[in-house]
Amino acid sequence: MMNQNPYGTAPSQLGVRPSAELAQRLLTHAFGWMFAGLLLTAGVAAVVQSSPTLTRLAGQSFLLVIIAQLALVLIISGAISRLSATAALGAFFVYAASLGLTVGIVVQLYPGASVVTAFVSAAAMFGAAAVYGAVTKRSLANIGGILFMGLIGLFVAMLLNLFLQSTGLSLVISIIGVVLFTALTAYDVQRIQSGDIAAATGSVEKGAVIGALRLYLDFINLFFFLLRLTGGRR
């Protein structure tokens, strides 16, 4: 366990770094839960794809599922200090399972070869960015604000394009999304390794859950944006 920093200053901003053993533990736990979440998502997606009934039900309640997913992310991120590590991890797995419904529906819109290409590309880019974030001596803390503003701009552009239905704008959004979530992967890995997330949550265990959630979101969004770039819809 860690005591939550009462001043809200990240360890990296104070020039404090965790021991190599603790940094490795933080990364191992975060990546472990992230991969478990991805396996759960893939399992649910496979079940949805193999069942026309589940596909139909998931499609009919697609908007409700998206709203529930957003609510879960907000609950995990916003209420982490009041949740136990077990409850936070449980909420993360519920989120991962619910996203399996979304993935199961979305991948059916694209050819199988496009899905495989997007997944392999996402894995390669995610892995390279994660390694960079873990080994670079350069602090990435100063790009956090830029990445956050980029996320807001990306979200606004996606909402706007729901009405415009512009192919050109969709292409630009996908490219920006790939670049943004690749950068976020490196940024989040460094924040996990430096102990910033664990310090913010007051617990190594909770920090691992939040770290896993962020890495999970980085990979899933990278996959979705690459899928939009590499695959023509059926």
RAWO-V835806 format. One line per field, one symbol per residue. psi: psi as a letter, one per 20 degrees, with the letter a starting at -180 (. if undefined). Layout:
psi->???
This chain:
psi->qqppoiijpqhhhijpqrqhggghgggggghghghgghggghggghgghiohghggghhhkgghggghggggghggghjhhiqrhggghghghgghghhhggghgghiiqqhhhgggggggggggggghggghhhqippjhiighghghhgghggghgghihhhlpgghhggggghgggghgghggghghhghijggghhijpgghhhgggggghghggghggghhhhgippq.
